[in-house]
Amino acid sequence: MAESVQAFQFIFEAKRMQELLDTNPGKVVCTVSIVEETTKDDRKVGALKIIASGSYAEGEVANFTIDGCPRPPCIPW
């Protein structure tokens, strides 16, 4: 097996993920976007954003989403 290198880590709060699962989705979909953020020294940079949402039967609409917190700076415990 080839060695892997961890590139990114995003953390989702278990309570919020359970709330999403309680909406009874067929699948959980994680959408990755690149967004513009401003650093502490006021520079504009691109940053990854991951949002989890549910996939439902055709015609069903749900607006419940949760944001993943990037690590760093998010502390996992």
C-alpha positions as semicolon CSV with decimal commas, in nm:
position;residue;x (nm);y (nm);z (nm)
1;M;0,000;0,000;0,000
2;A;0,129;0,346;-0,090
3;E;0,209;0,582;0,193
4;S;-0,042;0,863;0,235
5;V;0,011;1,219;0,351
6;Q;-0,263;1,404;0,537
7;A;-0,348;1,721;0,347
8;F;-0,642;1,873;0,536
9;Q;-0,851;1,799;0,841
10;F;-1,198;1,938;0,910
11;I;-1,386;1,873;1,232
12;F;-1,764;1,849;1,267
13;E;-1,926;1,874;1,610
14;A;-2,082;1,535;1,690
15;K;-2,398;1,696;1,831
16;R;-2,453;1,898;1,512
17;M;-2,379;1,594;1,295
18;Q;-2,637;1,396;1,494
19;E;-2,891;1,675;1,436
20;L;-2,822;1,640;1,064
21;L;-2,860;1,261;1,081
22;D;-3,187;1,305;1,272
23;T;-3,334;1,467;0,957
24;N;-3,309;1,115;0,810
25;P;-3,105;1,183;0,495
26;G;-3,030;0,905;0,248
27;K;-2,668;1,020;0,245
28;V;-2,453;1,292;0,398
29;V;-2,294;1,514;0,134
30;C;-1,983;1,721;0,210
31;T;-1,935;2,015;-0,026
32;V;-1,593;2,176;-0,053
33;S;-1,561;2,540;-0,162
34;I;-1,282;2,791;-0,188
35;V;-1,374;3,117;-0,016
36;E;-1,197;3,448;0,034
37;E;-1,077;3,514;0,389
38;T;-0,876;3,796;0,548
39;T;-0,574;3,709;0,760
40;K;-0,482;3,877;1,087
41;D;-0,234;4,094;0,897
42;D;-0,516;4,202;0,661
43;R;-0,415;3,995;0,354
44;K;-0,683;3,841;0,131
45;V;-0,631;3,466;0,086
46;G;-0,824;3,167;-0,043
47;A;-0,943;2,919;0,218
48;L;-1,124;2,586;0,203
49;K;-1,474;2,558;0,348
50;I;-1,657;2,229;0,395
51;I;-2,031;2,211;0,457
52;A;-2,218;1,887;0,535
53;S;-2,580;1,851;0,429
54;G;-2,828;1,572;0,374
55;S;-2,928;1,408;0,048
56;Y;-3,300;1,326;0,038
57;A;-3,554;1,164;-0,193
58;E;-3,631;1,360;-0,507
59;G;-3,854;1,655;-0,432
60;E;-3,766;1,674;-0,062
61;V;-3,596;1,995;0,047
62;A;-3,395;2,042;0,364
63;N;-3,199;2,351;0,458
64;F;-3,009;2,199;0,750
65;T;-2,634;2,224;0,696
66;I;-2,333;2,220;0,927
67;D;-1,992;2,376;0,875
68;G;-1,672;2,187;0,930
69;C;-1,403;2,364;1,128
70;P;-1,055;2,350;0,968
71;R;-0,769;2,227;1,182
72;P;-0,579;2,441;1,246
73;P;-0,716;2,662;1,399
74;C;-1,000;2,437;1,515
75;I;-0,908;2,232;1,822
76;P;-1,060;1,882;1,801
77;W;-1,126;1,813;2,168
